[in-house]
């Protein structure tokens, strides 16, 4: 039995029909805490970090890294092989070797009582909404630790005090994806997989406290591409529970279906995690990015302006409805996607239009059969909740099926119609540069043009530009999108940023953001993740 301590991280939250989900995490150490052989902390120490990087916690994280790090690496190599096959002309489809899993009648383990009603979830920083600086990650773990214990406090520079109320939302933590490393922590000379670091610290420090409060260690799992990556998570859960003497099945997870390849393996992902999974989620923005990324070398797979790629398009509606039916057949929750709108102060007409978009989106989700949804801003919680309260009077819609639904590979891969416009190019450049500039300063959730942007939307922006340039796409007015055209738009955004009142451009990171964004968007070969390149600068 390992020594327990305390930790912190990210959040995904739910309570009384409301859930907040957050992500990302952190780790820290004190200068005297490296009692664990083979563990090397590269990040700077600050007061308080010693509370989350105890010797016992580091030993636990090291055990996870040693046991599962090689398998993680092998699965990432498998991703590259799969992409190479698609580049060579292979197309995704439902796997013949797992047909029996899809045909058989089985269900996942029941969800805990506190996860039966998840009608509104609000996401908080970390992962996609987190710039993973060392300070952000460590302090995120501290915040998680304090949130679990109900002791988290904050005083703003203006003196405003914040604290948890007696009745709180339920915390659902999202570790980082399999593709990311935590470069500030090495085990045996190699960076720890960020997913194992994030999960390990939070679980080690908080599982006992959560169980004592009638809750549990509950997680969102991002960026999975196939059943084998889900199997790895399941094996991590089994090992972690055994190591700390926790009953198997205590951990519960919701998997974000954020990749087009994962959409073909939803049954299989639930099967691999069936003792630990409670649902799937439509991670719509990452899903769109994955579509562009996967079919980047196909001219006939170019998407129109991002604003035209809505959840009402055939390929996205097919994906969301297939997720609902798959989940409900297996007794799992089908969570809807993010409403990125934020209130528009001082402009009643535009604000009303934004709120109407939210209402239409949530009415579609609840009407189709989703068991809950996500919003990006607290002001949207009552909007979304009112719709789910009206259309979903019970705690969920698990009993609802779509017997007429027949989703084929062609449905999931149908490219939507739509135009590519100059405004679409400009929006991609502006979102990309403004978000990346903030991310480089440690801010990972950024309001731009009255939408809450995160890493997924900036990935869409740069991926679209790359694909449009690669295939010589033309605007609706006939102009070709080439490197020179994109560079002109980059310079326009930079000039506008310089001219903004109250902006100290010299202290900003716009020039670095522009260099990275241009390098990624106009690279000869497609870089898998922009944030991997930018991580070198934070």
C-alpha positions as CSV (number, residue, x, y, z in Angstrom):
1,X,0.0,0.0,0.0
2,X,1.4,3.4,-1.0
3,X,1.6,6.5,1.2
4,X,-1.3,8.8,0.2
5,X,-1.1,12.6,0.0
6,X,-2.9,15.4,-1.7
7,X,-3.2,16.6,-5.3
8,X,-4.8,18.9,-7.8
9,X,-5.7,19.4,-11.4
10,X,-8.6,20.2,-13.7
11,X,-12.2,19.9,-13.7
12,X,-15.3,18.6,-15.2
13,X,-18.1,19.1,-12.9
14,X,-21.6,17.9,-12.3
15,X,-24.2,18.3,-9.7
16,X,-27.9,18.5,-9.5
17,X,-28.0,18.3,-13.3
18,X,-25.1,20.7,-13.7
19,X,-21.6,19.6,-14.5
20,X,-18.4,21.4,-15.0
21,X,-15.7,19.8,-16.8
22,X,-12.1,20.9,-16.7
23,X,-8.9,19.5,-17.8
24,X,-5.3,19.7,-17.7
25,X,-3.2,19.4,-14.6
26,X,0.0,19.9,-12.9
27,X,2.6,18.6,-10.7
28,X,5.1,20.2,-8.5
29,X,7.8,19.3,-6.1
30,X,9.7,20.6,-3.2
31,X,13.4,20.6,-3.4
32,X,13.8,18.0,-0.8
33,X,11.1,15.6,-2.0
34,X,12.9,13.5,-4.6
35,X,13.1,10.4,-2.5
36,X,11.8,8.4,-5.5
37,X,14.7,6.9,-7.5
38,X,14.8,7.7,-11.2
39,X,12.4,10.7,-10.9
40,X,13.8,14.0,-12.0
41,X,11.7,17.2,-11.6
42,X,12.8,19.9,-14.1
43,X,10.3,22.5,-13.2
44,X,11.0,25.4,-10.8
45,X,9.7,25.1,-7.2
46,X,7.3,27.5,-5.7
47,X,5.7,27.5,-2.2
48,X,2.8,25.0,-2.1
49,X,4.1,22.6,-4.8
50,X,5.4,20.2,-2.1
51,X,1.8,19.4,-1.1
52,X,1.1,17.7,-4.4
53,X,4.5,16.2,-5.3
54,X,5.1,14.0,-2.3
55,X,7.5,11.1,-2.5
56,X,4.6,8.7,-2.4
57,X,2.8,10.4,-5.3
58,X,6.0,10.6,-7.4
59,X,6.6,6.9,-6.7
60,X,3.1,6.1,-7.9
61,X,3.5,8.2,-11.1
62,X,6.8,6.6,-11.8
63,X,5.2,3.1,-11.4
64,X,2.5,4.1,-14.0
65,X,5.2,5.5,-16.4
66,X,7.4,2.4,-16.1
67,X,4.5,0.0,-16.6
68,X,2.5,1.7,-19.3
69,X,4.9,4.2,-21.0
70,X,6.2,1.7,-23.6
71,X,2.6,0.7,-24.6
72,X,1.7,4.4,-25.0
73,X,4.6,4.8,-27.3
74,X,3.7,1.8,-29.4
75,X,0.1,3.1,-29.8
76,X,1.4,6.4,-31.0
77,X,3.5,4.6,-33.6
78,X,0.4,2.7,-34.6
79,X,-1.4,6.0,-35.1
80,X,1.3,7.0,-37.6
81,X,1.0,3.7,-39.4
82,X,-2.7,4.2,-39.7
83,X,-2.3,7.7,-41.1
84,X,0.2,6.4,-43.6
85,X,-2.3,3.8,-44.8
86,X,-5.0,6.5,-45.2
87,X,-2.6,8.8,-47.1
88,X,-2.0,5.8,-49.4
89,X,-5.7,5.5,-50.2
90,X,-7.2,3.3,-47.4
91,X,-10.5,4.5,-46.0
92,X,-11.9,4.0,-42.5
93,X,-14.7,1.7,-41.9
94,X,-16.3,-0.5,-39.2
95,X,-13.9,-3.2,-38.2
96,X,-14.8,-6.7,-39.4
97,X,-12.7,-8.3,-36.7
98,X,-14.9,-6.8,-34.0
99,X,-18.3,-7.3,-35.6
100,X,-19.3,-9.7,-32.8
101,X,-18.8,-7.1,-30.2
102,X,-21.1,-4.7,-32.1
103,X,-23.7,-7.4,-32.7
104,X,-23.8,-8.9,-29.2
105,X,-26.1,-7.7,-26.4
106,X,-24.1,-6.4,-23.4
107,X,-24.1,-3.3,-21.2
108,X,-21.5,-1.3,-19.3
109,X,-21.4,-1.3,-15.5
110,X,-24.0,1.0,-13.8
111,X,-23.1,4.7,-13.2
112,X,-22.9,6.0,-9.6
113,X,-25.9,7.9,-8.4
114,X,-24.1,11.3,-8.7
115,X,-23.5,10.6,-12.4
116,X,-27.1,9.7,-13.4
117,X,-28.2,13.2,-14.1
118,X,-25.6,15.2,-16.1
119,X,-27.9,17.6,-18.0
120,X,-25.6,20.6,-18.1
121,X,-21.8,20.5,-17.8
122,X,-19.6,23.6,-17.9
123,X,-16.0,23.2,-18.9
124,X,-13.1,24.8,-17.1
125,X,-9.5,25.4,-17.9
126,X,-7.0,22.7,-18.6
127,X,-6.1,20.5,-21.5
128,X,-7.8,22.1,-24.5
129,X,-8.6,25.1,-22.3
130,X,-5.2,25.2,-20.6
131,X,-1.8,26.5,-21.5
132,X,0.3,23.7,-19.9
133,X,2.9,25.9,-18.3
134,X,4.6,24.3,-15.3
135,X,2.9,26.8,-13.0
136,X,-0.6,26.2,-14.5
137,X,-0.2,22.5,-14.2
138,X,1.1,22.4,-10.6
139,X,-1.4,25.0,-9.4
140,X,-4.1,23.1,-11.2
141,X,-3.3,20.1,-9.1
142,X,-3.4,22.2,-6.0
143,X,-6.8,23.6,-7.0
144,X,-8.2,20.2,-7.5
145,X,-7.0,19.0,-4.2
146,X,-8.6,22.0,-2.5
147,X,-11.8,21.7,-4.6
148,X,-12.2,18.1,-3.5
149,X,-11.9,19.1,0.1
150,X,-14.2,22.1,-0.2
151,X,-11.4,24.5,0.9
152,X,-10.6,26.3,-2.4
153,X,-10.5,30.1,-2.1
154,X,-9.6,33.0,-4.3
155,X,-9.3,36.7,-3.8
156,X,-9.1,38.8,-6.9
157,X,-6.7,41.8,-7.3
158,X,-9.7,44.0,-6.6
159,X,-10.4,42.3,-3.3
160,X,-13.4,40.2,-4.4
161,X,-13.5,36.9,-2.6
162,X,-14.6,33.5,-4.1
163,X,-15.3,30.3,-2.3
164,X,-17.4,27.1,-2.9
165,X,-20.9,27.0,-1.7
166,X,-22.3,24.2,0.5
167,X,-23.8,22.6,-2.6
168,X,-21.3,22.1,-5.3
169,X,-21.1,20.7,-8.8
170,X,-19.6,17.3,-9.3
171,X,-15.9,17.2,-10.3
172,X,-14.9,15.3,-13.4
173,X,-11.2,15.6,-14.2
174,X,-9.7,15.4,-17.7
175,X,-6.1,14.3,-18.0
176,X,-4.2,15.2,-21.1
177,X,-4.2,13.1,-24.2
178,X,-2.0,10.1,-24.9
179,X,0.1,12.1,-27.5
180,X,1.4,14.6,-24.9
181,X,4.4,14.4,-22.6
182,X,5.1,16.4,-19.4
183,X,8.6,17.6,-20.1
184,X,9.1,18.9,-16.6
185,X,9.0,15.4,-15.0
186,X,11.3,12.6,-16.1
187,X,11.3,9.0,-15.1
188,X,14.5,7.1,-15.8
189,X,15.6,9.9,-18.1
190,X,12.4,10.1,-20.2
191,X,9.5,12.6,-20.0
192,X,6.4,11.1,-18.3
193,X,3.3,10.7,-20.5
194,X,1.2,13.7,-19.5
195,X,-1.9,11.6,-19.3
196,X,-0.3,9.3,-16.7
197,X,1.1,12.2,-14.7
198,X,-2.2,14.0,-14.6
199,X,-4.3,11.0,-13.7
200,X,-1.7,9.6,-11.3
201,X,-1.4,12.7,-9.1
202,X,-5.1,13.4,-8.9
203,X,-6.0,9.7,-8.2
204,X,-3.3,9.2,-5.6
205,X,-4.0,12.3,-3.6
206,X,-7.8,12.4,-3.8
207,X,-9.4,9.0,-4.1
208,X,-9.8,8.4,-0.4
209,X,-11.3,11.9,0.2
210,X,-13.7,11.5,-2.7
211,X,-14.9,8.2,-1.5
212,X,-15.4,9.5,2.0
213,X,-17.6,12.2,0.6
214,X,-19.8,9.8,-1.3
215,X,-18.2,10.7,-4.6
216,X,-15.5,9.0,-6.7
217,X,-12.5,9.4,-9.0
218,X,-14.3,10.4,-12.2
219,X,-12.6,11.3,-15.5
220,X,-13.0,12.5,-19.0
221,X,-10.7,10.8,-21.4
222,X,-9.7,12.9,-24.5
223,X,-8.2,12.3,-27.9
224,X,-8.7,8.5,-28.1
225,X,-8.5,7.2,-31.7
226,X,-9.3,3.5,-31.2
227,X,-10.2,0.6,-28.9
228,X,-6.6,-0.2,-28.1
229,X,-6.1,3.2,-26.6
230,X,-9.2,2.7,-24.5
231,X,-7.8,-0.7,-23.4
232,X,-4.7,1.0,-22.2
233,X,-6.7,3.3,-20.1
234,X,-8.6,0.4,-18.7
235,X,-5.4,-1.4,-17.7
236,X,-4.1,1.8,-16.1
237,X,-7.3,2.0,-14.0
238,X,-7.1,-1.6,-13.0
239,X,-3.5,-1.3,-11.9
240,X,-4.0,2.0,-10.1
241,X,-7.0,0.7,-8.1
242,X,-5.1,-2.5,-7.2
243,X,-2.0,-0.5,-6.1
244,X,-4.0,1.7,-3.8
245,X,-6.3,-1.0,-2.5
246,X,-9.4,0.5,-4.2
247,X,-12.2,-1.9,-5.5
248,X,-12.0,-2.5,-9.2
249,X,-14.7,-0.4,-11.0
250,X,-14.5,2.5,-8.6
251,X,-13.0,4.7,-11.3
252,X,-15.6,6.0,-13.8
253,X,-14.8,7.6,-17.1
254,X,-16.5,9.4,-20.0
255,X,-14.7,9.1,-23.3
256,X,-14.6,12.1,-25.6
257,X,-15.2,10.9,-29.2
258,X,-13.1,13.6,-30.8
259,X,-11.6,11.7,-33.7
260,X,-13.2,10.5,-36.9
261,X,-11.5,7.1,-36.5
262,X,-12.9,6.6,-33.0
263,X,-16.4,7.1,-34.4
264,X,-16.1,3.7,-36.1
265,X,-15.1,2.0,-32.8
266,X,-17.6,3.4,-30.3
267,X,-19.0,0.0,-29.3
268,X,-15.4,-1.3,-29.0
269,X,-14.3,1.6,-26.8
270,X,-17.2,1.0,-24.5
271,X,-16.4,-2.7,-24.4
272,X,-12.8,-2.2,-23.5
273,X,-13.8,0.1,-20.6
274,X,-17.1,-1.5,-19.7
275,X,-16.3,-1.8,-15.9
276,X,-15.2,1.8,-15.8
277,X,-17.0,3.7,-18.5
278,X,-20.2,5.7,-17.9
279,X,-20.6,7.5,-21.3
280,X,-19.3,9.0,-24.5
281,X,-19.2,12.7,-25.4
282,X,-19.4,14.5,-28.8
283,X,-16.2,16.5,-28.8
284,X,-17.3,18.4,-31.9
285,X,-14.4,20.8,-32.4
286,X,-11.7,18.2,-32.1
287,X,-13.7,15.9,-34.3
288,X,-13.8,18.5,-37.1
289,X,-10.0,19.0,-36.7
290,X,-9.5,15.3,-36.9
291,X,-11.5,15.0,-40.1
292,X,-9.3,17.7,-41.8
293,X,-6.1,16.1,-40.3
294,X,-7.0,12.6,-41.3
295,X,-8.0,13.4,-44.9
296,X,-5.6,16.4,-45.4
297,X,-4.1,14.9,-48.6
298,X,-7.4,14.5,-50.3
299,X,-8.6,17.4,-52.4
300,X,-12.1,16.0,-52.3
301,X,-12.2,16.2,-48.5
302,X,-11.7,20.0,-48.1
303,X,-14.2,21.5,-45.7
304,X,-15.9,24.9,-46.3
305,X,-15.6,27.8,-43.9
306,X,-15.6,26.7,-40.3
307,X,-18.8,28.6,-39.6
308,X,-20.6,26.4,-42.2
309,X,-19.5,23.1,-40.6
310,X,-22.3,22.9,-38.0
311,X,-23.7,19.9,-36.2
312,X,-26.6,19.9,-38.6
313,X,-24.4,18.9,-41.5
314,X,-24.9,15.3,-42.5
315,X,-21.6,13.8,-41.4
316,X,-21.7,15.5,-37.9
317,X,-25.4,14.7,-37.4
318,X,-24.7,11.1,-38.3
319,X,-21.9,10.9,-35.8
320,X,-23.9,12.4,-33.0
321,X,-26.9,10.2,-33.5
322,X,-24.7,7.1,-33.8
323,X,-23.1,8.0,-30.5
324,X,-26.6,8.3,-28.9
325,X,-27.8,5.0,-30.1
326,X,-24.6,3.2,-29.3
327,X,-24.5,4.6,-25.8
328,X,-28.1,3.8,-25.0
329,X,-27.9,0.3,-26.3
330,X,-25.0,-0.3,-23.9
331,X,-26.5,1.6,-20.9
332,X,-24.1,4.5,-21.2
333,X,-24.7,8.3,-21.2
334,X,-24.5,10.1,-24.5
335,X,-23.3,13.6,-23.8
336,X,-23.7,16.5,-26.3
337,X,-21.2,19.0,-27.4
338,X,-20.0,22.5,-26.6
339,X,-21.9,25.7,-27.0
340,X,-19.0,28.1,-27.6
341,X,-21.1,31.3,-27.5
342,X,-20.6,33.8,-24.7
343,X,-22.8,36.8,-23.7
344,X,-22.4,39.9,-25.8
345,X,-22.6,42.8,-23.4
346,X,-23.9,46.1,-24.7
347,X,-25.5,44.7,-27.9
348,X,-28.9,43.3,-27.1
349,X,-29.7,42.3,-30.7
350,X,-26.5,40.4,-31.3
351,X,-26.7,38.8,-27.8
352,X,-30.2,37.6,-28.6
353,X,-28.9,36.0,-31.9
354,X,-26.1,34.3,-30.0
355,X,-28.5,32.9,-27.4
356,X,-30.9,31.7,-30.1
357,X,-28.0,29.7,-31.6
358,X,-27.4,28.1,-28.2
359,X,-31.1,27.2,-27.8
360,X,-31.4,25.7,-31.3
361,X,-28.2,23.6,-30.6
362,X,-29.5,22.3,-27.3
363,X,-33.0,21.6,-28.6
364,X,-31.4,19.5,-31.3
365,X,-29.3,17.6,-28.8
366,X,-32.1,17.0,-26.3
367,X,-34.6,16.2,-29.0
368,X,-32.2,13.6,-30.6
369,X,-31.7,11.9,-27.3
370,X,-28.6,13.2,-25.6
371,X,-28.4,12.9,-21.9
372,X,-26.7,16.2,-21.2
373,X,-24.7,18.9,-22.9
374,X,-21.7,21.3,-22.5
375,X,-21.6,25.1,-22.3
376,X,-18.5,27.4,-22.2
377,X,-19.9,30.2,-20.0
378,X,-21.9,30.2,-16.8
379,X,-24.5,32.5,-18.3
380,X,-25.4,29.7,-20.7
381,X,-26.2,27.2,-18.0
382,X,-29.8,28.4,-17.4
383,X,-30.4,28.5,-21.1
384,X,-29.3,24.9,-21.7
385,X,-30.8,23.6,-18.5
386,X,-34.2,25.0,-19.3
387,X,-34.2,23.2,-22.6
388,X,-33.1,19.9,-21.1
389,X,-35.6,20.3,-18.2
390,X,-38.4,20.7,-20.7
391,X,-37.4,17.9,-23.2
392,X,-35.8,15.5,-20.7
393,X,-38.0,15.5,-17.5
394,X,-36.2,12.4,-16.2
395,X,-32.5,12.3,-15.1
396,X,-31.4,11.0,-18.5
397,X,-32.7,9.4,-21.7
398,X,-30.9,6.1,-21.4
399,X,-34.1,4.2,-22.3
400,X,-34.4,6.1,-25.6
401,X,-33.3,4.3,-28.7
402,X,-33.1,5.1,-32.4
403,X,-34.3,1.9,-34.0
404,X,-34.6,3.4,-37.5
405,X,-31.0,4.6,-37.4
406,X,-28.6,3.2,-40.0
407,X,-25.3,5.0,-40.1
408,X,-22.8,3.8,-42.8
409,X,-19.2,4.7,-43.3
410,X,-20.3,7.0,-46.2
411,X,-22.5,8.9,-43.8
412,X,-19.6,9.5,-41.4
413,X,-17.3,10.6,-44.2
414,X,-19.6,12.7,-46.4
415,X,-18.0,16.1,-47.0
416,X,-20.5,19.0,-46.5
417,X,-21.2,21.5,-49.1
418,X,-20.3,25.1,-48.6
419,X,-18.2,28.0,-49.7
420,X,-14.6,29.0,-48.8
421,X,-14.6,32.8,-48.4
422,X,-12.1,35.5,-47.8
423,X,-13.8,36.1,-44.4
424,X,-13.3,32.4,-43.6
425,X,-9.6,32.7,-44.2
426,X,-9.4,35.9,-42.2
427,X,-11.3,34.3,-39.3
428,X,-9.0,31.3,-39.3
429,X,-5.9,33.6,-39.2
430,X,-7.3,35.9,-36.5
431,X,-8.5,33.1,-34.3
432,X,-5.2,31.2,-34.7
433,X,-2.9,34.2,-34.0
434,X,-5.0,35.7,-31.1
435,X,-5.5,32.4,-29.4
436,X,-1.9,31.3,-29.8
437,X,-0.6,34.6,-28.5
438,X,-2.7,34.2,-25.4
439,X,-1.7,30.5,-25.0
440,X,2.0,31.4,-25.1
441,X,1.3,33.8,-22.2
442,X,-0.3,31.0,-20.2
443,X,-4.0,31.6,-21.1
444,X,-5.7,28.7,-22.7
445,X,-9.3,29.8,-22.9
446,X,-9.8,33.0,-25.0
447,X,-12.9,34.9,-26.1
448,X,-12.5,36.0,-29.7
449,X,-15.4,37.4,-31.8
450,X,-17.8,36.5,-29.0
451,X,-16.9,32.8,-29.1
452,X,-14.9,31.0,-26.5
453,X,-11.9,29.6,-28.4
454,X,-9.6,26.8,-27.3
455,X,-6.9,24.6,-28.7
456,X,-9.3,22.6,-30.8
457,X,-10.6,25.6,-32.7
458,X,-7.1,27.0,-33.4
459,X,-6.2,23.5,-34.7
460,X,-9.2,23.7,-37.1
461,X,-8.0,27.1,-38.2
462,X,-4.5,26.2,-39.1
463,X,-5.5,22.8,-40.5
464,X,-8.0,24.3,-42.9
465,X,-5.4,26.9,-44.1
466,X,-2.8,24.1,-44.6
467,X,-5.3,22.0,-46.6
468,X,-6.6,24.9,-48.7
469,X,-3.1,26.0,-49.6
470,X,-2.0,22.4,-50.3
471,X,-4.8,21.8,-52.8
472,X,-4.9,25.3,-54.3
473,X,-8.4,26.0,-53.1
474,X,-10.2,29.0,-54.6
475,X,-12.3,31.5,-52.8
476,X,-15.9,31.9,-53.9
477,X,-14.7,35.1,-55.8
478,X,-12.2,33.0,-57.8
479,X,-9.0,34.0,-56.0
480,X,-6.6,31.2,-55.2
481,X,-5.5,30.6,-51.6
482,X,-1.8,30.4,-51.7
483,X,1.1,31.1,-49.2
484,X,1.3,34.7,-50.2
485,X,-2.4,35.2,-49.6
486,X,-2.2,33.7,-46.1
487,X,0.9,35.7,-45.2
488,X,-1.0,38.9,-46.2
489,X,-3.8,38.0,-43.8
490,X,-1.3,37.3,-41.0
491,X,0.2,40.7,-41.5
492,X,-3.2,42.3,-41.4
493,X,-4.0,40.7,-38.1
494,X,-0.7,41.8,-36.6
495,X,-1.2,45.4,-37.8
496,X,-4.6,45.4,-36.3
497,X,-3.2,44.1,-33.0
498,X,-0.6,46.8,-33.0
499,X,-3.2,49.5,-33.5
500,X,-5.5,48.4,-30.7
501,X,-5.8,50.9,-27.9
502,X,-4.5,49.8,-24.6
503,X,-2.3,47.0,-26.1
504,X,1.4,47.0,-25.3
505,X,2.4,45.2,-28.5
506,X,6.1,45.1,-27.5
507,X,5.2,43.0,-24.4
508,X,2.9,40.7,-26.3
509,X,3.8,37.4,-28.0
510,X,2.2,38.2,-31.3
511,X,5.4,38.1,-33.3
512,X,6.3,34.6,-31.9
513,X,2.7,33.5,-32.4
514,X,2.8,34.6,-36.0
515,X,6.1,32.8,-36.7
516,X,4.8,29.5,-35.2
517,X,1.4,29.8,-36.8
518,X,2.8,30.5,-40.3
519,X,5.3,27.7,-39.9
520,X,2.6,25.2,-39.0
521,X,-0.1,26.4,-41.4
522,X,2.3,26.6,-44.4
523,X,4.6,23.7,-43.6
524,X,5.5,21.3,-46.5
525,X,4.1,18.3,-44.4
526,X,1.2,18.4,-42.0
527,X,2.3,18.8,-38.3
528,X,0.1,16.6,-36.1
529,X,-0.5,19.1,-33.3
530,X,0.2,22.8,-33.2
531,X,0.5,22.7,-29.5
532,X,3.4,20.3,-29.6
533,X,5.4,22.9,-31.5
534,X,4.3,25.8,-29.3
535,X,5.0,23.8,-26.1
536,X,8.7,24.5,-26.7
537,X,8.1,28.2,-25.9
538,X,6.2,28.0,-22.6
